[in-house]
Amino acid sequence: MRKCESDGVITTDQELIVSLLDSGCTRAEVGDRLNMSAAVIGRQISRIRGKVKLGTYDPPPLPIEAALTR
């Protein structure tokens, strides 16, 4: 069963992808950790970017950005 993305909220998998990418993992490493292909990771990143562009998802600040605001 596919997870619904129509409300603009990211899925659990997308949250994990964002978290792993923010921690410095490459797409290949993210795919290995989540047992997904690099192509699937790329598609999920595209979907996340689309939600950011539409303004329906506001990602958490990167660690360097968070450090600058302290």
C-alpha positions in Angstrom: 0.0 0.0 0.0 1.4 3.4 -1.0 1.6 6.1 1.6 -0.4 9.2 0.8 1.6 12.3 -0.1 -1.2 14.5 -1.3 -1.3 16.6 1.9 2.2 17.8 1.4 3.6 16.2 4.6 6.6 14.0 4.0 6.4 10.3 4.6 8.3 8.4 7.2 10.8 7.1 4.5 11.3 10.7 3.3 12.0 11.8 6.9 14.6 9.1 7.3 16.2 10.1 3.9 16.4 13.8 5.0 17.9 12.8 8.3 20.5 10.5 6.8 21.5 13.1 4.1 21.7 15.8 6.8 24.1 13.5 8.8 26.4 13.4 5.8 25.5 10.1 4.1 25.6 9.8 0.3 22.6 8.7 -1.7 24.2 5.3 -2.1 24.8 5.0 1.7 21.2 6.1 2.4 20.0 3.4 -0.1 22.1 0.8 1.5 20.8 1.7 5.0 17.2 1.8 4.0 17.4 -1.2 1.6 16.4 1.0 -1.4 18.1 1.6 -4.7 19.9 4.9 -5.4 17.2 5.6 -8.1 14.4 5.3 -5.5 16.4 7.6 -3.2 16.8 10.1 -6.0 13.0 10.1 -6.7 12.2 10.6 -3.1 14.6 13.6 -3.0 12.9 15.0 -6.0 9.5 14.7 -4.2 10.9 16.3 -1.1 12.3 19.2 -3.1 8.9 19.7 -4.8 7.2 19.9 -1.4 9.8 22.5 -0.3 9.3 24.5 -3.4 5.5 24.5 -2.9 6.0 25.5 0.7 4.2 22.5 2.1 7.4 21.2 3.8 9.9 23.2 5.8 12.9 21.1 6.5 14.8 21.4 9.8 17.9 23.5 9.7 21.2 21.8 8.9 23.5 21.3 11.8 25.7 24.2 10.7 22.7 26.5 10.4 21.5 25.5 13.8 24.9 26.3 15.3 24.9 29.7 13.7 21.6 30.7 15.4 22.8 29.9 19.0 
